[in-house]
Amino acid sequence: MMEPRRDLPTHEVTNQPPARGDRCLWADDPVLRDHATGADAACLAAYGTALGTVDIAEAARAANRQKPEPVLFDAGGRRLDEVRFHPAYHRLMELGLGHGYAGGPWTGGSHVAHAAQVYLHSQVEPGTCCPMTMTYAAVPALAAAPDLAALWVPKLTARAYDPSIAPVGDKRAATLGMAMTEKQGGSDVRANTTRADPEGDAWRLTGHKWFCSAPMSDGFLTLAQTADGLSCFLVPRWLPSGDRNAIHLMRLKDKLGNSANASAEIEYHGAVAQMLGAPGRGVPTIIEMVHHTRLDTAMAPAGLMRAALDHLHHWVRHRSAFQRRLIDQPLMRVLLADLALDWEGATALGLHVARSFDASGEDARGFARIGVALAKFLNNKLAIRVIAEAMEGIGGMGYVEDTLLPMLYREAPLNGIWEGSGNVICLDILRTLARDGAADTALRADLHAARGADRRYDAALDAHAARWTDAPTEAEARAFAERLATLLTAAVLIRQAPGAVADAYVATRLDAGRGLIAGSLPGIDPAPIVARLSTA
């Protein structure tokens, strides 16, 4: 009987992409650098370098795999209502808040830089974006209560992270969450039943919240009914006395993705709260927070797309099949180009809208109100398809947790759900254009500013106006929003992107020749578009 040979290699690794190593996510991304004009490039380079290390990538993986755990009681049965996290979660929070993710725009930075930070952080660990985003977005809502703002805003905008359990006045920094929706109402917050009863200078809240985002935050903005109607309140987790507020953590949601971030059901059992704004004006008060969180939910999908395409691009540059590198095969290049157009369009549109958050005047504020809704709707619809195609482009390994693709795929639908799902956003778009003259005027001006550079764009804009000479019906809201957001993206790219990118976008997104399946680009040179995927 022949003895088996034991000197033959059985596990020689060939035809596999090399490990990425440390890199700068800002320096590697020409699309971000081109469209983030007006932002602090040195700040973003530092953040991109910090996020791009192998060490942080491993921390992000650990934060996702070791989910937060509720700790409701201590050993003696006393209520704790706390959430425990893996140490990696705290590292990522410290990294983001320390670089000004939440506080930057309110302490001399810009909303464009903040939007770019959302884009960068989403590529690495999107779950930790949620608590930082709400902390950022709470600042303008607190303007409705100057006394509360004086206490809270310096803590929310500090370039620091302090997860200690203590009253806000005793902390170096603080985070703020949100608890609006209830099980019977969902997006219809006016159906909320949580009750607020006055007690001296404060209020006592009683009720159940179906979704509380980031329940480990130092406080929450929330809605409750008073004798004057639905009102907005700030509910601290800890009272100035050091006692726990009566906020009971019922359970953490078992979510599809966003695993590093805790989302919870909570109950108020006579919780002490302070009112923000006027009684009965809860929605207009908290909408300031929603307006800014929507910016982040419009920008995050661009970051998710970037991460997916970056992984796909790295894979196809170093992987061969049928005696050719995948990147050199025509069908793969066309697919990459098609997906890259959606990514660059989403990035350009999100940052263009963010720039209006920095500008002053009613026109800028009007454009921000309508622009953020259009960007949120379109960018999130595109992200799901782009990430799925990137996963398929990698093949079997794209479906394996050793890559980022499964995490990105689970994350892809979430920003479209948060802060108003697609139908809610489309109806908001119709209402804004019907009732907000400044928003309508500013949007028209922005679309018309791109006229004259491309006859196909001009024709598409004219066709859109001719189709909807009157306001669309509710049943048409999705078609209307998709077309308007696509036109706005084209207008931004015409003015800001390289000619080959803008030309390809107009030809394939505004003309009728493109198929429904990604990679069916008619007669487009993919080379200059694919080149935008990396500086390498």
Rosetta blueprint (number, residue, H / E / L):
1 M L
2 M L
3 E L
4 P L
5 R L
6 R L
7 D L
8 L L
9 P L
10 T L
11 H L
12 E L
13 V L
14 T L
15 N L
16 Q L
17 P L
18 P L
19 A L
20 R L
21 G L
22 D L
23 R L
24 C L
25 L L
26 W L
27 A L
28 D L
29 D L
30 P H
31 V H
32 L H
33 R H
34 D H
35 H H
36 A L
37 T L
38 G L
39 A L
40 D L
41 A H
42 A H
43 C H
44 L H
45 A H
46 A H
47 Y H
48 G H
49 T H
50 A H
51 L H
52 G L
53 T L
54 V H
55 D H
56 I H
57 A H
58 E H
59 A H
60 A H
61 R H
62 A H
63 A H
64 N H
65 R H
66 Q L
67 K L
68 P L
69 E E
70 P E
71 V E
72 L E
73 F E
74 D L
75 A L
76 G L
77 G L
78 R L
79 R E
80 L E
81 D E
82 E E
83 V E
84 R E
85 F L
86 H L
87 P H
88 A H
89 Y H
90 H H
91 R H
92 L H
93 M H
94 E H
95 L H
96 G H
97 L H
98 G H
99 H L
100 G L
101 Y L
102 A L
103 G L
104 G H
105 P H
106 W H
107 T L
108 G L
109 G L
110 S L
111 H H
112 V H
113 A H
114 H H
115 A H
116 A H
117 Q H
118 V H
119 Y H
120 L H
121 H H
122 S H
123 Q L
124 V L
125 E L
126 P H
127 G H
128 T H
129 C H
130 C H
131 P H
132 M H
133 T H
134 M H
135 T H
136 Y H
137 A H
138 A H
139 V H
140 P H
141 A H
142 L H
143 A H
144 A H
145 A L
146 P H
147 D H
148 L H
149 A H
150 A H
151 L H
152 W H
153 V H
154 P H
155 K H
156 L H
157 T L
158 A L
159 R L
160 A L
161 Y L
162 D L
163 P L
164 S L
165 I L
166 A L
167 P L
168 V H
169 G H
170 D H
171 K L
172 R L
173 A L
174 A L
175 T L
176 L E
177 G E
178 M E
179 A E
180 M L
181 T L
182 E L
183 K L
184 Q L
185 G L
186 G L
187 S L
188 D L
189 V H
190 R H
191 A H
192 N L
193 T L
194 T L
195 R E
196 A E
197 D E
198 P E
199 E E
200 G L
201 D L
202 A E
203 W E
204 R E
205 L E
206 T E
207 G E
208 H E
209 K E
210 W E
211 F E
212 C E
213 S E
214 A L
215 P L
216 M L
217 S L
218 D L
219 G E
220 F E
221 L E
222 T E
223 L E
224 A E
225 Q E
226 T E
227 A L
228 D L
229 G E
230 L E
231 S E
232 C E
233 F E
234 L E
235 V E
236 P E
237 R L
238 W E
239 L L
240 P L
241 S L
242 G L
243 D L
244 R E
245 N L
246 A L
247 I E
248 H E
249 L E
250 M E
251 R E
252 L E
253 K L
254 D L
255 K L
256 L L
257 G L
258 N L
259 S L
260 A L
261 N L
262 A L
263 S E
264 A E
265 E E
266 I E
267 E E
268 Y E
269 H E
270 G E
271 A E
272 V E
273 A E
274 Q E
275 M E
276 L E
277 G L
278 A L
279 P L
280 G L
281 R L
282 G H
283 V H
284 P H
285 T H
286 I H
287 I H
288 E H
289 M H
290 V H
291 H H
292 H H
293 T H
294 R H
295 L H
296 D H
297 T H
298 A H
299 M H
300 A H
301 P H
302 A H
303 G H
304 L H
305 M H
306 R H
307 A H
308 A H
309 L H
310 D H
311 H H
312 L H
313 H H
314 H H
315 W H
316 V H
317 R H
318 H H
319 R L
320 S E
321 A E
322 F L
323 Q L
324 R E
325 R E
326 L H
327 I H
328 D H
329 Q L
330 P H
331 L H
332 M H
333 R H
334 V H
335 L H
336 L H
337 A H
338 D H
339 L H
340 A H
341 L H
342 D H
343 W H
344 E H
345 G H
346 A H
347 T H
348 A H
349 L H
350 G H
351 L H
352 H H
353 V H
354 A H
355 R H
356 S H
357 F H
358 D H
359 A L
360 S L
361 G L
362 E H
363 D H
364 A H
365 R H
366 G H
367 F H
368 A H
369 R H
370 I H
371 G H
372 V H
373 A H
374 L H
375 A H
376 K H
377 F H
378 L H
379 N H
380 N H
381 K H
382 L H
383 A H
384 I H
385 R H
386 V H
387 I H
388 A H
389 E H
390 A H
391 M H
392 E H
393 G H
394 I H
395 G L
396 G H
397 M H
398 G H
399 Y H
400 V L
401 E L
402 D L
403 T L
404 L L
405 L H
406 P H
407 M H
408 L H
409 Y H
410 R H
411 E H
412 A L
413 P L
414 L H
415 N H
416 G H
417 I H
418 W L
419 E L
420 G L
421 S L
422 G H
423 N H
424 V H
425 I H
426 C H
427 L H
428 D H
429 I H
430 L H
431 R H
432 T H
433 L H
434 A H
435 R H
436 D L
437 G H
438 A H
439 A H
440 D H
441 T H
442 A H
443 L H
444 R H
445 A H
446 D H
447 L H
448 H H
449 A L
450 A L
451 R L
452 G L
453 A L
454 D L
455 R H
456 R H
457 Y H
458 D H
459 A H
460 A H
461 L H
462 D H
463 A H
464 H H
465 A H
466 A H
467 R H
468 W L
469 T L
470 D L
471 A L
472 P L
473 T L
474 E H
475 A H
476 E H
477 A H
478 R H
479 A H
480 F H
481 A H
482 E H
483 R H
484 L H
485 A H
486 T H
487 L H
488 L H
489 T H
490 A H
491 A H
492 V H
493 L H
494 I H
495 R H
496 Q H
497 A L
498 P L
499 G H
500 A H
501 V H
502 A H
503 D H
504 A H
505 Y H
506 V H
507 A H
508 T H
509 R H
510 L H
511 D L
512 A L
513 G L
514 R L
515 G L
516 L L
517 I L
518 A L
519 G L
520 S L
521 L L
522 P L
523 G L
524 I L
525 D L
526 P L
527 A H
528 P H
529 I H
530 V H
531 A H
532 R H
533 L H
534 S L
535 T L
536 A L
